[in-house]
Amino acid sequence: MNKNINVELLKHPTDDDWLLCKQFTLNTVNKHSTKLPSDEWKIKLLESEHSPIRSLWFAFKLEVPYYVSVHLSRHKIGVEHFVSSQRTSRTGIDRTKLPQDTMVSHIIYLNADAFATLSHKRLCAKASIETHRVVKEMVRLAVESNPEFKSILVVNCQYRNGICTEFDSCGYNEQFLLDTN
């Protein structure tokens, strides 16, 4: 990864978050539990894509080129972006003269459902290589702290068992199908 690009995990789902998520899930079927969910239950819930996963939040602080920040800011549902300003009045630098690769600080705060969607799109070989690398590092850090997310924070065609939904496939889905058969 570019030596100037940095990805730092600020927040990830804790046991308390998972217990609350389990409470939300059980409430929908008129049940209650104070017992932490098992890893198997967590994976099953994440893969089911039911609404309680939107209560599980991640936050990352990124130091990235402006254009990577723009790519990430296209993700809006279940995501908040806090990006350092390039306004001339704030920086004293004429922003009309700044190149696309000017580094910005970008904090991205997103729920598990949104993170899965972002991963599906930005891990694709059709994504900008720099954006792909940033999201790959976000996923690595997330799975390191929360291994239950490993099966959902993947490229879309892998998540869809080899089906590519892009207009112009990169071909990875075909290799994925060969590797899994």
C-alpha positions in Angstrom: 0.0 0.0 0.0 1.1 3.6 -0.7 3.3 4.6 2.3 1.2 7.7 2.8 -2.1 5.8 3.0 -3.1 4.8 6.5 -6.0 2.8 7.8 -6.8 2.6 11.6 -9.6 0.8 13.2 -11.3 3.1 15.8 -14.4 1.0 16.7 -15.7 -2.5 16.2 -18.5 -4.5 17.7 -17.9 -5.5 21.3 -19.6 -8.2 23.4 -22.0 -5.5 24.7 -22.9 -4.6 21.1 -23.5 -8.2 20.2 -25.6 -8.8 23.3 -27.8 -5.8 22.3 -28.0 -7.1 18.7 -29.1 -10.4 20.1 -31.7 -8.7 22.2 -33.0 -6.9 19.1 -33.1 -10.1 17.1 -34.9 -12.1 19.9 -37.4 -9.3 20.5 -38.8 -9.8 17.0 -39.9 -13.3 18.0 -41.0 -12.3 21.6 -38.0 -13.9 23.3 -35.2 -12.6 25.6 -31.7 -13.7 26.6 -28.9 -12.3 28.6 -26.4 -14.8 27.3 -23.8 -13.7 24.8 -24.4 -15.1 21.3 -22.2 -17.9 20.1 -19.8 -17.4 17.1 -22.0 -19.7 15.1 -25.1 -17.6 15.9 -23.2 -14.4 15.0 -22.2 -15.8 11.6 -25.7 -17.1 10.9 -27.2 -13.7 11.7 -24.7 -11.8 9.6 -25.2 -14.1 6.6 -29.0 -13.8 7.0 -28.7 -10.0 6.5 -31.6 -9.4 8.9 -32.0 -5.8 10.2 -30.4 -6.3 13.7 -27.0 -6.4 12.0 -27.4 -2.6 11.4 -26.9 -2.1 15.1 -23.2 -3.3 14.8 -20.9 -0.4 14.0 -17.3 0.0 12.8 -15.3 3.2 12.6 -12.0 3.7 10.7 -9.7 6.6 10.4 -8.2 6.8 7.0 -5.4 9.0 5.5 -6.1 8.7 1.8 -5.9 10.6 -1.5 -8.9 12.8 -2.1 -10.1 10.6 -4.9 -10.3 7.5 -2.7 -12.3 9.6 -0.2 -14.7 10.5 -3.0 -15.1 6.8 -4.0 -15.9 5.9 -0.4 -18.3 8.8 0.1 -20.5 7.3 -2.6 -21.7 4.8 0.1 -24.5 6.6 1.9 -27.0 4.2 3.5 -25.8 3.2 7.0 -22.6 5.2 6.7 -21.4 8.6 8.0 -18.3 10.3 6.6 -16.2 12.9 8.4 -13.7 14.3 6.0 -11.1 17.0 6.6 -12.0 20.2 4.8 -10.1 21.5 1.8 -11.9 24.9 1.9 -9.5 27.7 1.3 -11.0 29.6 4.2 -10.0 26.7 6.6 -6.6 25.7 5.2 -5.2 28.9 3.6 -4.5 26.9 0.5 -6.3 27.6 -2.8 -8.3 24.4 -3.2 -8.8 24.9 -6.9 -5.0 24.2 -7.3 -5.0 21.0 -5.2 -4.4 17.8 -7.2 -6.7 14.7 -6.9 -4.1 12.8 -4.9 -3.9 15.4 -2.1 -4.2 13.5 1.1 -7.2 13.9 3.3 -8.2 12.6 6.7 -11.5 10.6 6.4 -13.3 8.9 9.3 -15.9 6.4 8.0 -18.5 5.2 10.5 -20.6 2.4 9.2 -22.9 -0.4 10.3 -22.3 -4.1 9.5 -24.8 -4.2 6.6 -23.3 -1.1 5.0 -19.8 -2.5 5.5 -20.7 -5.7 3.7 -22.2 -3.7 0.8 -19.1 -1.5 0.6 -16.8 -4.6 0.6 -18.9 -6.3 -2.1 -18.3 -3.3 -4.4 -14.9 -1.9 -3.5 -13.1 -5.3 -3.3 -14.0 -5.9 -6.9 -11.1 -5.7 -9.4 -13.2 -3.0 -11.3 -12.7 -0.7 -8.3 -9.8 1.8 -8.2 -6.7 -0.2 -7.1 -6.0 2.4 -4.3 -9.6 2.2 -3.1 -9.5 -1.6 -3.3 -6.4 -1.6 -1.2 -7.8 0.7 1.5 -11.0 -1.4 1.8 -8.9 -4.6 1.8 -7.0 -3.2 4.8 -10.3 -2.2 6.5 -11.6 -5.7 6.1 -8.3 -7.2 7.4 -8.5 -5.1 10.5 -12.2 -5.8 11.0 -11.8 -9.6 10.6 -8.8 -9.5 13.0 -11.0 -8.0 15.7 -14.2 -9.7 14.7 -13.6 -13.0 12.8 -17.3 -13.7 12.5 -17.4 -11.1 9.7 -15.0 -13.0 7.4 -17.7 -14.6 5.2 -19.6 -11.3 4.5 -16.8 -8.8 4.0 -15.8 -10.2 0.6 -16.1 -9.3 -3.1 -19.6 -9.4 -4.5 -19.1 -12.4 -6.9 -17.7 -14.4 -4.0 -20.6 -13.5 -1.8 -23.0 -14.4 -4.6 -21.3 -17.8 -5.2 -19.6 -16.8 -8.5 -22.3 -14.6 -10.0 -21.0 -11.2 -11.2 -23.6 -8.4 -11.3 -21.2 -5.8 -12.9 -22.0 -4.6 -16.4 -18.4 -5.5 -17.5 -17.0 -8.4 -15.5 -13.4 -8.5 -14.5 -13.5 -12.3 -14.8 -12.7 -13.1 -11.2 -16.0 -14.8 -10.8 -15.1 -17.3 -13.4 -11.9 -18.1 -11.6 -13.8 -18.2 -8.3 -16.2 -20.8 -9.8 -13.2 -22.9 -11.0 -11.6 -22.8 -7.6 -14.7 -23.8 -5.7 -15.6 -26.8 -8.0 
